[in-house]
């Protein structure tokens, strides 16, 4: 089990740093798990029906879509990419409750340390490049300009800002249970805060705002119940000052532009809209409208596992979304993407996956996991998050470890609550 836990820890640690190394350690953990299972009996009272609530149905969707795709070679590539949706639930079903708890702890700890290390690497490189461009040693709001945030910030590690943001966000959600020393915890929070700022990903900002609101609500409720009104006043003052500082920073930087002007552009329904005074492009909402036209043509089972990109390209051209066609954009919405490939049937499977995980987490009072999955589902509204390796392996490990552990926990609680004969 030590090799398995170490493999999961290193997989999570390298997830925000290097995808190749992360995949290597995940594969190592799975191979070690198989070896361990040869010497361990199948856990008692473990039902194979638990696979129905895992990522296995998502993998079966890809198998189904392979039968009617017009691009079978690309379809096989999708099967290869999503194989962890199948392997992880099947291999991890043999682990006992204690093992799952240990693996969960290693996964979250690895993700936290990896996220902090990733932020330190990227911020150091970013600041070095920034100061290297200056004639004198100073720092201004231009450190948060176009060339030092978003894609440019994440580029040294060949990562995408939205995926990095989701890793950092998950680490931040669980940090209270992972780090007990206050000084170290606050240091990690400050480091991750810098990461969020430089990542400059809008959907991550929205998710972070949601997380902050929930944490403040929890703190306020606790202070009111304990009648600590003095601390409540200090909290109100701190939040007010923090909000003013953050608002001032954002309004005077490129971040503010992405949150206002570019959001206005993305929400336009026109086929072509100005991004700024020099550049015009195809807004995201107009691309959604175009993509939905494809869904209307084959609403039940879609076009096939590998047919999203080629069919969208044709539809974009028909709707005069030339730049989107030239750049070969996907739908930038996981639910619409599934609707194109697998129809409404596929969307229902994806919705069931998210809702069932959130439901069991709430039932077991695992609120951090419920919040994580809710925020991931929100990210899927703006990105094809689960189509790339960055998201596939993360979701597969996260959902498998947590959902299995939670379902076993609930089954034990139900058994303990039964009256004695």
Secondary structure, 3 states (H helix, E strand, C coil): CHHHHHHHHHHHHHHCCCHHHHHHHHHHHHHHHHHHHCCCCCCCCCCHHHHHHCCHHHHHHHHHHHCCCCCHHHHHHHHHHCCHHHHHHHHHCCCCHHHHHHHHHHHHHHHHHHHHHHHHHHHHHHHHHHHHCCCCCCCCHHHHCHHHCCHHHHHHHCCCHHHHHHHHHHHHHCHHHHCCCHHHHHHHHHHHHHHHHHHCCHHHHHHHHHHHHHHHHHHHHHHHHCCCHHHHHHHHHHHHHHHHHHHHHHHCCHHHHHHCHHHHHHCCCCCCEECCCCCEECCHHHHHHHHHHHHHHCCCCCCCCCCHHHHHHHHHHHCCCHHHHHCCCCCCCHHHHHHHHHHHHHHHHHHHHHHHHHHHHHHCCCHHHHHHHHHHHHHCCCCCHHHCHHHHHHHHHHHHHHHHHHHHHHHHHHHHHCCCC
